[in-house]
Amino acid sequence: MSGIMKRGGGRPGFTLVELLVVIAIIAVLVSLLLPAVMRMMAQGPVMQAKADIDQLSSAISAFMADFDVKEPPPSYLILYENLSSYATDGTPDAVRSKNYLTKVFGSRLIRSGGSVPWSGAAATGQKFILTGEQVLVFFLGGRQRTSPPYVCDGFSQSPFDPINGAGTRKGPYFDFKSNRLSLSGKFFVYLDPFGQNQPYLYFAPRTSAGNDYSMNTDTSFKDWQGNFVAPYRVAPPGPDFINPRGFQIITAGTDGQFGDSASWSASTGYPGGPGFDDFANFSRLRLGAPQS
């Protein structure tokens, strides 16, 4: 009866030695795969940042085409809720702002002398100064809903109130993710994907009046460590900006620190420190690497 399986019998289980061998093999495989997985996870935000910068650049082109303007949005913008205030403010930045708004929304907007609640709240006659990181979201997003969940839903085609929530619309030109929109004052900035609470920076030339192609250096913007951030030049400390008639979009990278553009060189990049892991629309490489 040796060929008859005993009652309750079956395939023997793993022995302790076999289990230890299996565990050891799994541990070896994990140790081999973990670095690759970690590298892939680290590259995820980098790939997202590169994609964002490409898409933001394309969105600016789409915005310019849709509104038939030849210049990218300025990186310093004065918004008066009382439109009549533009007639009395003759400062260069106010004139540039008025001229660009007129090009985008039409001459009837400013001539009306009415009021526009630019921030999305009820108009109270305020003056808002938008810096580059805010301007980027304002023109690409349009009307901003500043009660969570945050949303940008484009501009109204009303010639007297582009922020009106009703009627046919233009934009938004970029798919701003609600969880990465952050309020800076009363206007949104768009945070990069690295989790350091840093926005994409935006610099563009002053071309709304005359032919001044100097970049708006936005002296009020500092990163979270208090460092002043300026646009990049071709050969610091030379006079020529990169993309002098276009724009610069910059992310602070993994460390959340923007580089000092005055110490950057296209031939050497950054030797190390802040700025080494930054990315921008004017390079496919990290700004820490030599660009040629």
C-alpha positions as CSV (number, residue, x, y, z in Angstrom):
1,M,0.0,0.0,0.0
2,S,3.0,2.2,-0.2
3,G,1.6,3.8,-3.5
4,I,-1.5,4.9,-1.7
5,M,-1.3,8.5,-0.3
6,K,-2.0,8.6,3.4
7,R,-5.2,10.3,4.5
8,G,-4.6,14.0,4.9
9,G,-1.4,13.9,3.0
10,G,-0.3,16.2,0.2
11,R,2.7,18.0,-1.1
12,P,5.2,18.7,1.7
13,G,5.6,22.4,2.6
14,F,8.8,24.4,2.2
15,T,11.5,23.6,4.5
16,L,13.1,26.4,6.6
17,V,16.2,26.3,4.4
18,E,14.1,26.8,1.3
19,L,12.2,29.7,2.8
20,L,15.5,31.4,3.8
21,V,16.8,30.9,0.3
22,V,13.7,32.5,-1.2
23,I,13.9,35.4,1.3
24,A,17.6,35.9,0.4
25,I,16.8,36.0,-3.3
26,I,14.0,38.5,-2.8
27,A,16.3,40.7,-0.7
28,V,19.0,40.6,-3.4
29,L,16.5,41.6,-6.1
30,V,15.1,44.4,-4.0
31,S,18.7,45.7,-3.4
32,L,19.3,45.6,-7.1
33,L,16.0,47.3,-8.1
34,L,15.7,49.9,-5.4
35,P,18.4,52.3,-6.7
36,A,16.8,52.2,-10.1
37,V,13.3,52.8,-8.7
38,M,14.6,55.7,-6.6
39,R,16.3,57.2,-9.6
40,M,13.0,56.9,-11.5
41,M,11.1,58.6,-8.7
42,A,13.6,61.4,-8.5
43,Q,13.4,61.9,-12.3
44,G,9.6,62.1,-12.1
45,P,9.5,65.8,-10.9
46,V,12.3,66.7,-13.3
47,M,10.4,65.3,-16.3
48,Q,7.2,67.1,-15.1
49,A,9.1,70.4,-14.7
50,K,10.5,70.1,-18.2
51,A,7.0,69.3,-19.6
52,D,5.5,72.2,-17.7
53,I,8.0,74.6,-19.0
54,D,7.5,73.4,-22.6
55,Q,3.7,73.6,-22.2
56,L,3.8,77.1,-20.5
57,S,5.9,78.3,-23.4
58,S,3.5,76.9,-25.9
59,A,0.6,78.4,-23.9
60,I,2.2,81.9,-24.2
61,S,2.3,81.5,-28.0
62,A,-1.3,80.3,-28.0
63,F,-2.3,83.3,-25.9
64,M,-0.5,85.8,-28.1
65,A,-2.1,84.2,-31.3
66,D,-5.6,84.2,-29.8
67,F,-5.4,87.9,-28.7
68,D,-3.4,88.9,-31.8
69,V,-0.5,90.5,-29.8
70,K,3.1,90.5,-31.0
71,E,4.7,90.7,-27.5
72,P,4.7,88.2,-24.7
73,P,3.0,89.3,-21.5
74,P,5.3,91.8,-19.5
75,S,6.7,90.4,-16.3
76,Y,5.7,93.5,-14.4
77,L,2.1,94.6,-14.6
78,I,0.1,97.4,-12.9
79,L,-3.7,96.7,-12.6
80,Y,-5.9,99.5,-11.6
81,E,-9.5,98.5,-10.7
82,N,-10.6,102.1,-11.4
83,L,-9.6,102.2,-15.1
84,S,-9.6,106.0,-15.1
85,S,-6.5,105.9,-12.9
86,Y,-4.4,104.9,-16.0
87,A,-5.1,108.4,-17.3
88,T,-3.4,110.1,-14.4
89,D,-0.5,107.7,-13.8
90,G,2.1,108.6,-16.3
91,T,4.9,106.4,-14.9
92,P,6.6,104.2,-17.5
93,D,5.4,100.9,-15.9
94,A,1.8,102.2,-15.8
95,V,2.0,103.3,-19.4
96,R,3.4,99.9,-20.5
97,S,0.7,98.1,-18.5
98,K,-2.1,100.2,-20.0
99,N,-0.7,99.7,-23.5
100,Y,-0.5,96.0,-23.1
101,L,-4.0,95.7,-21.6
102,T,-5.3,97.8,-24.5
103,K,-3.6,95.5,-27.1
104,V,-5.1,92.4,-25.4
105,F,-8.6,93.5,-24.4
106,G,-9.2,96.4,-26.8
107,S,-9.1,100.1,-26.5
108,R,-12.7,100.4,-25.3
109,L,-11.6,98.8,-22.0
110,I,-9.5,101.6,-20.8
111,R,-11.5,104.3,-22.5
112,S,-14.6,103.2,-20.7
113,G,-13.2,104.6,-17.4
114,G,-15.2,101.9,-15.5
115,S,-14.0,99.4,-13.0
116,V,-12.8,95.8,-13.3
117,P,-12.5,93.5,-10.3
118,W,-9.1,92.1,-11.5
119,S,-8.6,89.9,-8.4
120,G,-11.9,88.2,-8.7
121,A,-13.3,89.9,-5.6
122,A,-15.6,92.9,-5.7
123,A,-13.8,96.0,-7.1
124,T,-12.8,98.4,-4.3
125,G,-10.6,100.7,-6.4
126,Q,-7.3,99.0,-5.5
127,K,-4.0,99.1,-7.4
128,F,-2.3,95.8,-7.9
129,I,1.3,95.2,-8.9
130,L,1.8,91.8,-10.5
131,T,5.3,90.4,-10.8
132,G,6.4,87.8,-13.3
133,E,5.3,84.7,-11.5
134,Q,1.8,86.2,-11.0
135,V,1.6,87.6,-14.6
136,L,2.3,84.2,-16.0
137,V,-0.9,82.7,-14.4
138,F,-3.0,85.8,-14.9
139,F,-2.7,86.0,-18.7
140,L,-2.6,82.2,-19.3
141,G,-5.3,81.4,-16.8
142,G,-7.7,84.3,-17.0
143,R,-10.3,84.8,-14.2
144,Q,-9.1,83.3,-11.0
145,R,-11.4,81.6,-8.5
146,T,-9.6,82.1,-5.2
147,S,-11.8,80.0,-3.0
148,P,-10.6,76.3,-2.9
149,P,-10.5,74.4,-5.1
150,Y,-8.5,77.0,-7.0
151,V,-9.5,77.3,-10.7
152,C,-8.6,79.5,-13.7
153,D,-11.4,79.7,-16.2
154,G,-10.3,82.1,-18.9
155,F,-11.3,85.6,-19.9
156,S,-14.7,86.9,-20.8
157,Q,-15.0,88.4,-24.3
158,S,-16.9,91.4,-22.8
159,P,-15.0,94.5,-24.0
160,F,-15.6,96.2,-20.6
161,D,-15.0,93.3,-18.1
162,P,-12.6,90.6,-19.1
163,I,-12.9,89.0,-15.6
164,N,-16.7,88.6,-15.9
165,G,-17.6,85.0,-15.2
166,A,-20.4,84.8,-17.8
167,G,-20.5,84.6,-21.6
168,T,-18.2,83.2,-24.2
169,R,-14.6,82.9,-23.1
170,K,-11.0,82.8,-24.3
171,G,-8.6,80.4,-22.5
172,P,-7.4,79.2,-20.2
173,Y,-4.3,78.4,-22.2
174,F,-2.6,76.1,-19.7
175,D,-4.1,73.3,-17.5
176,F,-3.2,74.7,-14.1
177,K,-3.5,72.0,-11.5
178,S,-5.5,73.2,-8.5
179,N,-3.2,71.7,-5.9
180,R,-0.2,73.6,-7.4
181,L,-1.9,77.0,-7.6
182,S,-0.9,79.1,-4.6
183,L,-2.1,82.6,-3.7
184,S,0.5,85.3,-3.6
185,G,-1.4,88.3,-2.3
186,K,-4.6,88.1,-4.2
187,F,-3.3,86.5,-7.4
188,F,-2.1,83.0,-8.2
189,V,1.4,81.7,-8.8
190,Y,2.1,78.2,-10.1
191,L,4.3,76.0,-8.0
192,D,6.8,73.7,-9.6
193,P,6.5,69.9,-8.9
194,F,9.5,69.6,-6.6
195,G,7.5,70.2,-3.4
196,Q,9.6,73.2,-2.1
197,N,6.8,75.7,-2.5
198,Q,8.6,77.6,-5.2
199,P,6.8,79.1,-8.2
200,Y,7.9,79.1,-11.8
201,L,9.6,82.5,-12.4
202,Y,8.8,84.5,-15.5
203,F,10.8,87.3,-17.0
204,A,9.9,89.2,-20.2
205,P,11.1,92.4,-21.9
206,R,9.5,95.8,-21.6
207,T,8.2,96.3,-25.1
208,S,4.7,97.7,-24.6
209,A,6.1,101.2,-25.2
210,G,9.0,102.1,-27.3
211,N,11.8,99.6,-28.0
212,D,13.1,99.0,-24.5
213,Y,14.2,95.3,-24.5
214,S,15.6,95.3,-21.0
215,M,14.1,92.6,-18.8
216,N,11.9,93.5,-15.9
217,T,14.1,92.6,-13.0
218,D,11.3,92.7,-10.4
219,T,13.3,93.9,-7.4
220,S,10.5,92.8,-5.1
221,F,10.9,89.0,-5.8
222,K,13.1,87.0,-3.6
223,D,13.2,83.2,-3.1
224,W,12.3,81.6,0.2
225,Q,15.8,82.1,1.4
226,G,15.6,85.8,0.7
227,N,17.9,85.8,-2.3
228,F,17.2,88.2,-5.1
229,V,16.4,86.5,-8.4
230,A,17.1,88.2,-11.8
231,P,16.8,87.0,-15.4
232,Y,19.8,85.4,-17.2
233,R,22.2,87.1,-19.5
234,V,24.1,85.7,-22.4
235,A,27.5,86.4,-21.0
236,P,27.3,87.8,-17.4
237,P,28.0,90.5,-16.6
238,G,27.4,91.5,-20.2
239,P,24.4,93.5,-21.2
240,D,22.5,91.0,-23.4
241,F,19.7,89.0,-21.9
242,I,18.8,85.5,-23.1
243,N,15.6,85.7,-25.3
244,P,15.7,89.5,-25.2
245,R,12.5,89.8,-27.2
246,G,10.9,86.6,-25.8
247,F,10.8,85.4,-22.2
248,Q,12.4,83.3,-19.6
249,I,10.7,80.6,-17.5
250,I,12.7,79.2,-14.6
251,T,12.2,76.5,-12.0
252,A,14.3,76.3,-8.7
253,G,14.8,72.5,-9.1
254,T,15.0,69.9,-6.4
255,D,16.7,72.0,-3.8
256,G,14.2,74.8,-4.0
257,Q,16.9,77.4,-4.5
258,F,17.2,79.7,-7.5
259,G,20.7,80.3,-8.8
260,D,22.3,83.7,-8.9
261,S,22.2,84.6,-12.6
262,A,25.0,87.0,-12.2
263,S,27.4,84.1,-11.4
264,W,26.2,81.9,-14.2
265,S,28.0,81.3,-17.5
266,A,26.7,79.4,-20.5
267,S,30.2,78.0,-21.0
268,T,30.6,76.6,-17.5
269,G,27.1,76.5,-16.0
270,Y,27.2,76.5,-12.2
271,P,30.1,74.7,-10.6
272,G,27.8,73.8,-7.7
273,G,25.5,75.1,-5.1
274,P,22.2,76.9,-5.7
275,G,21.1,76.9,-9.3
276,F,22.9,73.7,-10.2
277,D,19.7,71.8,-10.6
278,D,17.6,74.6,-12.1
279,F,15.9,74.3,-15.4
280,A,14.7,77.0,-17.8
281,N,13.0,77.3,-21.2
282,F,16.2,78.5,-22.9
283,S,18.1,75.2,-22.3
284,R,17.3,71.5,-22.5
285,L,20.1,70.9,-19.9
286,R,20.3,71.7,-16.2
287,L,21.6,75.2,-15.8
288,G,24.4,73.7,-13.7
289,A,25.8,72.0,-16.8
290,P,27.9,73.7,-19.5
291,Q,25.4,74.7,-22.2
292,S,27.7,73.8,-25.2
